[in-house]
Amino acid sequence: MWISDKWKDFELIDCSDGEKLERWGDFYLVRPDPQAIWSTPRRNKHWQERDARYRRSETGGGSWDKGGLPANWQIRYGELRFNVKPMNFKHTGLFPEQAANWDWAMEKIRSAGRPISVLNLFAYTGAATAACAKAGAAVCHVDAAKGMVAWAKENAAASGLREAPIRYIVDDCAKFVEREIRRGRRYDALIMDPPSYGRGPGGEVWKLEKDLWPFVSLCAGVLSEQPLFVLINSYTTGLSPAVLRYTAESLFTRKFGGRSESRELGLPVTESGLVLPCGASCRWEA
């Protein structure tokens, strides 16, 4: 498991009965987490003295009980700063478990010894974009949601990257990759965080279990002749880390050589000293 244990502004304090207690900077949030199936004692006072809690509705969706929580605030991870904003579907705009991948990507870019271009697909609010740009890469950030791309620009500016070579694209990721291949544009590194389920601009349905293989196959065509790395993230419980590795070995290792490794991502839990699993990643490197 790759564990993101270098945070100072974020802390997973406890988790129990389908919820987790987190500290985001100076604020304490309680959010649902289906992985926390255990029923352990909630001894920490911030379970009750929280700043906000997201409650699921029996009819679907849910809502925040925010109390005096601000609309947004910033937290820091190393050289990076991010704007946190409680939003619909329990999210805050940041997945702290991905910090282990940011560290890995930054080290790969800094040690490459050459200019590196990165294509970040389903790039959300741009944490990986900021990490790669901070390490010196030129980044193309692609997401279909205009609001998420605007948020990514805010995060880049907060991290001192307002003038960094980042290209922001609001587009369907597959259609954008197809056009880049036709234009002959290539990238040295790929990062992708495809959703478990979604709908395209024409109403077409995306399901990760069905569409991951053709999408990653397509993306293999936009890599340069000397690719540096590929990072694939998955939060779909039906796809094990081994499935991601099989995909990477079949598409990247057989074509370019190198190696791949796939593991769960995790966050340390302060109260128990254990680790909460938070999805899976596969890293291919030349």
Kinemage of the C-alpha trace (Angstrom):
@kinemage 1
@onewidth
@group {chain A} dominant
@subgroup {mainchain}
@vectorlist {calphas} color= white
{ca met a 1} P 0.000 0.000 0.000
{ca trp a 2} L 1.160 3.527 -0.791
{ca ile a 3} L 0.446 5.596 2.312
{ca ser a 4} L 0.190 9.383 2.277
{ca asp a 5} L 1.734 10.065 5.681
{ca lys a 6} L 3.519 13.393 5.163
{ca trp a 7} L 0.553 15.687 5.687
{ca lys a 8} L 0.640 18.453 8.297
{ca asp a 9} L -2.485 20.423 7.325
{ca phe a 10} L -4.660 17.327 6.906
{ca glu a 11} L -5.278 14.493 9.364
{ca leu a 12} L -7.549 11.461 9.289
{ca ile a 13} L -8.291 11.337 13.000
{ca asp a 14} L -10.704 8.409 13.186
{ca cys a 15} L -13.188 6.333 11.186
{ca ser a 16} L -16.100 4.194 12.323
{ca asp a 17} L -19.658 3.143 11.362
{ca gly a 18} L -19.347 4.361 7.777
{ca glu a 19} L -17.949 7.791 8.619
{ca lys a 20} L -14.557 9.449 9.022
{ca leu a 21} L -13.419 12.340 11.197
{ca glu a 22} L -10.872 14.590 9.474
{ca arg a 23} L -8.960 17.766 10.227
{ca trp a 24} L -8.570 20.082 7.254
{ca gly a 25} L -6.319 22.848 8.493
{ca asp a 26} L -8.164 24.358 11.476
{ca phe a 27} L -11.509 22.728 10.680
{ca tyr a 28} L -12.938 19.343 11.647
{ca leu a 29} L -15.219 17.540 9.183
{ca val a 30} L -17.240 14.331 9.432
{ca arg a 31} L -17.884 12.676 6.073
{ca pro a 32} L -19.271 9.314 4.914
{ca asp a 33} L -16.824 6.568 3.962
{ca pro a 34} L -18.184 3.154 2.902
{ca gln a 35} L -14.837 1.475 3.614
{ca ala a 36} L -15.179 2.125 7.356
{ca ile a 37} L -17.389 -0.894 8.032
{ca trp a 38} L -16.169 -1.386 11.612
{ca ser a 39} L -17.945 -0.119 14.711
{ca thr a 40} L -15.169 1.142 16.969
{ca pro a 41} L -15.569 3.599 19.879
{ca arg a 42} L -15.701 7.266 18.929
{ca arg a 43} L -13.571 8.654 21.726
{ca asn a 44} L -12.236 11.800 20.064
{ca lys a 45} L -14.189 14.879 21.145
{ca his a 46} L -14.305 16.283 17.608
{ca trp a 47} L -16.831 13.654 16.556
{ca gln a 48} L -19.261 15.876 18.481
{ca glu a 49} L -17.361 19.181 18.398
{ca arg a 50} L -17.055 19.210 14.622
{ca asp a 51} L -17.274 22.193 12.294
{ca ala a 52} L -19.336 20.400 9.640
{ca arg a 53} L -20.882 17.044 8.842
{ca tyr a 54} L -22.134 15.645 5.562
{ca arg a 55} L -25.293 13.584 6.024
{ca arg a 56} L -26.592 11.243 3.368
{ca ser a 57} L -30.287 11.326 2.552
{ca glu a 58} L -32.394 8.161 2.510
{ca thr a 59} L -33.757 9.298 -0.866
{ca gly a 60} L -30.287 9.798 -2.369
{ca gly a 61} L -27.684 12.519 -2.247
{ca gly a 62} L -27.185 14.407 0.970
{ca ser a 63} L -26.265 17.787 2.414
{ca trp a 64} L -23.757 19.560 4.659
{ca asp a 65} L -24.511 20.737 8.157
{ca lys a 66} L -21.836 23.430 7.989
{ca gly a 67} L -22.319 25.409 11.169
{ca gly a 68} L -19.791 28.242 11.025
{ca leu a 69} L -17.619 26.667 8.350
{ca pro a 70} L -16.284 29.191 5.772
{ca ala a 71} L -17.118 28.772 2.104
{ca asn a 72} L -13.455 27.998 1.371
{ca trp a 73} L -10.003 27.986 2.947
{ca gln a 74} L -6.474 26.867 2.083
{ca ile a 75} L -4.308 23.991 3.207
{ca arg a 76} L -0.669 23.296 2.387
{ca tyr a 77} L 1.167 20.155 1.320
{ca gly a 78} L 4.887 20.796 1.056
{ca glu a 79} L 5.378 23.380 -1.688
{ca leu a 80} L 1.732 23.214 -2.741
{ca arg a 81} L -1.354 25.104 -1.588
{ca phe a 82} L -4.931 24.036 -2.268
{ca asn a 83} L -8.306 25.722 -1.920
{ca val a 84} L -10.723 23.527 0.050
{ca lys a 85} L -14.460 23.999 -0.575
{ca pro a 86} L -17.162 21.704 0.834
{ca met a 87} L -19.291 20.739 -2.161
{ca asn a 88} L -22.049 18.354 -3.178
{ca phe a 89} L -21.631 14.588 -2.763
{ca lys a 90} L -19.441 15.000 0.366
{ca his a 91} L -16.373 16.204 -1.555
{ca thr a 92} L -13.937 18.988 -0.663
{ca gly a 93} L -12.115 19.291 -3.997
{ca leu a 94} L -9.079 17.325 -2.833
{ca phe a 95} L -8.208 13.660 -2.297
{ca pro a 96} L -5.444 13.650 0.370
{ca glu a 97} L -4.502 10.013 -0.276
{ca gln a 98} L -3.179 11.094 -3.682
{ca ala a 99} L -0.260 12.914 -2.003
{ca ala a 100} L 1.861 9.756 -2.315
{ca asn a 101} L 1.364 9.931 -6.083
{ca trp a 102} L 2.168 13.655 -6.210
{ca asp a 103} L 5.472 12.957 -4.470
{ca trp a 104} L 6.272 10.122 -6.867
{ca ala a 105} L 5.435 12.135 -9.997
{ca met a 106} L 7.457 15.135 -8.803
{ca glu a 107} L 10.497 12.956 -8.139
{ca lys a 108} L 10.225 11.336 -11.570
{ca ile a 109} L 10.018 14.718 -13.304
{ca arg a 110} L 12.870 16.286 -11.344
{ca ser a 111} L 15.196 13.363 -11.928
{ca ala a 112} L 14.384 12.972 -15.653
{ca gly a 113} L 17.216 15.253 -16.779
{ca arg a 114} L 15.143 16.598 -19.672
{ca pro a 115} L 12.027 18.716 -20.284
{ca ile a 116} L 8.880 16.735 -19.528
{ca ser a 117} L 5.354 17.288 -20.827
{ca val a 118} L 2.455 15.844 -18.844
{ca leu a 119} L -1.122 15.177 -19.951
{ca asn a 120} L -3.496 15.107 -16.956
{ca leu a 121} L -6.882 13.628 -17.891
{ca phe a 122} L -10.029 13.837 -15.759
{ca ala a 123} L -7.830 16.334 -13.944
{ca tyr a 124} L -10.490 17.633 -11.512
{ca thr a 125} L -9.240 20.548 -9.379
{ca gly a 126} L -5.649 20.167 -10.488
{ca ala a 127} L -3.684 18.874 -7.500
{ca ala a 128} L -1.586 16.599 -9.725
{ca thr a 129} L -1.329 19.387 -12.292
{ca ala a 130} L 0.112 21.739 -9.670
{ca ala a 131} L 2.504 19.061 -8.385
{ca cys a 132} L 3.886 18.319 -11.854
{ca ala a 133} L 4.177 22.001 -12.757
{ca lys a 134} L 5.946 22.731 -9.468
{ca ala a 135} L 8.444 19.994 -10.374
{ca gly a 136} L 9.168 21.766 -13.666
{ca ala a 137} L 6.935 19.995 -16.195
{ca ala a 138} L 4.739 21.567 -18.838
{ca val a 139} L 1.207 20.316 -18.161
{ca cys a 140} L -1.957 19.980 -20.228
{ca his a 141} L -4.913 19.839 -17.823
{ca val a 142} L -8.133 18.367 -19.254
{ca asp a 143} L -11.525 18.052 -17.574
{ca ala a 144} L -15.072 18.203 -18.941
{ca ala a 145} L -16.342 20.361 -16.057
{ca lys a 146} L -15.727 24.075 -16.537
{ca gly a 147} L -16.035 24.782 -12.824
{ca met a 148} L -13.382 22.208 -11.940
{ca val a 149} L -10.955 23.713 -14.456
{ca ala a 150} L -11.533 27.167 -12.951
{ca trp a 151} L -10.820 25.686 -9.508
{ca ala a 152} L -7.620 24.121 -10.856
{ca lys a 153} L -6.463 27.553 -11.984
{ca glu a 154} L -7.095 28.852 -8.449
{ca asn a 155} L -5.019 26.023 -6.973
{ca ala a 156} L -2.166 26.677 -9.392
{ca ala a 157} L -2.188 30.378 -8.509
{ca ala a 158} L -2.247 29.558 -4.786
{ca ser a 159} L 0.855 27.396 -5.318
{ca gly a 160} L 2.709 30.222 -7.085
{ca leu a 161} L 2.140 28.726 -10.535
{ca arg a 162} L 0.079 31.449 -12.189
{ca glu a 163} L 2.713 31.853 -14.937
{ca ala a 164} L 3.659 28.168 -15.169
{ca pro a 165} L 3.355 26.398 -18.546
{ca ile a 166} L -0.077 24.881 -17.862
{ca arg a 167} L -2.645 24.568 -20.657
{ca tyr a 168} L -6.233 24.273 -19.375
{ca ile a 169} L -8.757 22.469 -21.570
{ca val a 170} L -12.496 22.024 -20.955
{ca asp a 171} L -13.359 18.980 -23.073
{ca asp a 172} L -14.322 15.331 -23.143
{ca cys a 173} L -11.065 13.497 -22.395
{ca ala a 174} L -11.391 10.763 -25.038
{ca lys a 175} L -12.286 13.224 -27.789
{ca phe a 176} L -9.399 15.480 -26.791
{ca val a 177} L -6.913 12.583 -26.911
{ca glu a 178} L -8.208 11.557 -30.341
{ca arg a 179} L -7.604 15.067 -31.645
{ca glu a 180} L -4.128 15.263 -30.092
{ca ile a 181} L -3.181 12.006 -31.818
{ca arg a 182} L -4.429 13.339 -35.160
{ca arg a 183} L -2.478 16.568 -34.604
{ca gly a 184} L 0.670 14.580 -33.868
{ca arg a 185} L 1.064 16.045 -30.390
{ca arg a 186} L 2.726 13.724 -27.885
{ca tyr a 187} L 3.369 13.728 -24.129
{ca asp a 188} L 6.079 12.224 -21.947
{ca ala a 189} L 3.778 11.371 -19.056
{ca leu a 190} L 0.108 10.569 -18.557
{ca ile a 191} L -2.017 10.914 -15.432
{ca met a 192} L -5.622 9.760 -15.494
{ca asp a 193} L -8.302 9.593 -12.831
{ca pro a 194} L -11.355 8.342 -14.737
{ca pro a 195} L -14.713 8.265 -12.925
{ca ser a 196} L -16.496 5.051 -12.018
{ca tyr a 197} L -19.595 6.251 -13.850
{ca gly a 198} L -20.486 9.255 -15.952
{ca arg a 199} L -22.150 10.621 -19.051
{ca gly a 200} L -20.437 12.184 -22.040
{ca pro a 201} L -21.482 15.424 -23.766
{ca gly a 202} L -23.709 13.448 -26.152
{ca gly a 203} L -25.394 11.511 -23.365
{ca glu a 204} L -23.194 8.443 -23.824
{ca val a 205} L -22.707 6.379 -20.676
{ca trp a 206} L -19.227 5.806 -19.225
{ca lys a 207} L -18.666 2.776 -16.972
{ca leu a 208} L -15.101 2.227 -15.825
{ca glu a 209} L -15.255 -1.575 -15.881
{ca lys a 210} L -16.316 -1.498 -19.540
{ca asp a 211} L -14.545 1.578 -20.851
{ca leu a 212} L -11.166 1.645 -19.070
{ca trp a 213} L -9.388 -0.720 -21.457
{ca pro a 214} L -10.391 1.079 -24.697
{ca phe a 215} L -9.653 4.452 -23.124
{ca val a 216} L -6.179 3.503 -21.879
{ca ser a 217} L -5.521 1.818 -25.235
{ca leu a 218} L -6.357 5.097 -26.936
{ca cys a 219} L -4.130 7.060 -24.548
{ca ala a 220} L -1.150 4.840 -25.345
{ca gly a 221} L -1.155 6.506 -28.763
{ca val a 222} L -0.501 9.976 -27.341
{ca leu a 223} L 2.720 9.023 -25.535
{ca ser a 224} L 6.064 10.214 -26.869
{ca glu a 225} L 8.779 7.864 -28.115
{ca gln a 226} L 10.537 8.195 -24.740
{ca pro a 227} L 7.722 8.221 -22.202
{ca leu a 228} L 8.588 8.775 -18.554
{ca phe a 229} L 5.570 7.485 -16.645
{ca val a 230} L 1.868 6.700 -16.630
{ca leu a 231} L -0.305 6.970 -13.513
{ca ile a 232} L -3.797 5.424 -13.464
{ca asn a 233} L -6.120 5.967 -10.495
{ca ser a 234} L -9.296 4.064 -9.691
{ca tyr a 235} L -11.930 4.469 -6.996
{ca thr a 236} L -14.120 1.677 -8.378
{ca thr a 237} L -14.384 -1.126 -5.828
{ca gly a 238} L -14.866 -3.758 -8.529
{ca leu a 239} L -11.432 -3.102 -10.042
{ca ser a 240} L -8.537 -4.464 -8.009
{ca pro a 241} L -5.028 -3.005 -8.210
{ca ala a 242} L -3.998 -6.142 -10.110
{ca val a 243} L -6.473 -5.285 -12.894
{ca leu a 244} L -4.824 -1.898 -13.335
{ca arg a 245} L -1.375 -3.494 -13.457
{ca tyr a 246} L -2.487 -6.076 -16.034
{ca thr a 247} L -3.744 -3.214 -18.190
{ca ala a 248} L -0.510 -1.235 -17.833
{ca glu a 249} L 1.709 -4.244 -18.501
{ca ser a 250} L -0.287 -5.136 -21.621
{ca leu a 251} L -0.322 -1.640 -23.083
{ca phe a 252} L 2.826 0.116 -21.861
{ca thr a 253} L 5.428 -2.438 -20.774
{ca arg a 254} L 5.003 -4.535 -23.928
{ca lys a 255} L 5.369 -1.457 -26.123
{ca phe a 256} L 7.956 0.618 -24.243
{ca gly a 257} L 9.558 -1.751 -21.754
{ca gly a 258} L 9.942 -0.503 -18.208
{ca arg a 259} L 7.842 -1.806 -15.353
{ca ser a 260} L 4.576 -1.226 -13.547
{ca glu a 261} L 3.409 -1.545 -9.975
{ca ser a 262} L -0.100 -1.317 -8.583
{ca arg a 263} L -1.219 -0.914 -4.981
{ca glu a 264} L -3.981 0.425 -2.804
{ca leu a 265} L -3.715 3.998 -1.560
{ca gly a 266} L -4.093 4.609 2.152
{ca leu a 267} L -4.268 7.249 4.865
{ca pro a 268} L -2.996 6.676 8.411
{ca val a 269} L -5.677 6.864 11.100
{ca thr a 270} L -4.440 8.720 14.186
{ca glu a 271} L -6.725 7.129 16.791
{ca ser a 272} L -6.125 3.492 15.807
{ca gly a 273} L -2.649 3.580 14.277
{ca leu a 274} L -4.092 1.614 11.345
{ca val a 275} L -4.540 2.617 7.688
{ca leu a 276} L -7.797 3.365 5.856
{ca pro a 277} L -7.793 2.101 2.225
{ca cys a 278} L -8.763 4.871 -0.191
{ca gly a 279} L -8.707 3.528 -3.751
{ca ala a 280} L -6.027 2.104 -6.010
{ca ser a 281} L -3.283 3.345 -8.318
{ca cys a 282} L -1.026 1.848 -10.949
{ca arg a 283} L 2.345 3.417 -11.758
{ca trp a 284} L 4.130 2.523 -14.971
{ca glu a 285} L 7.644 3.890 -15.458
{ca ala a 286} L 10.154 3.528 -18.241
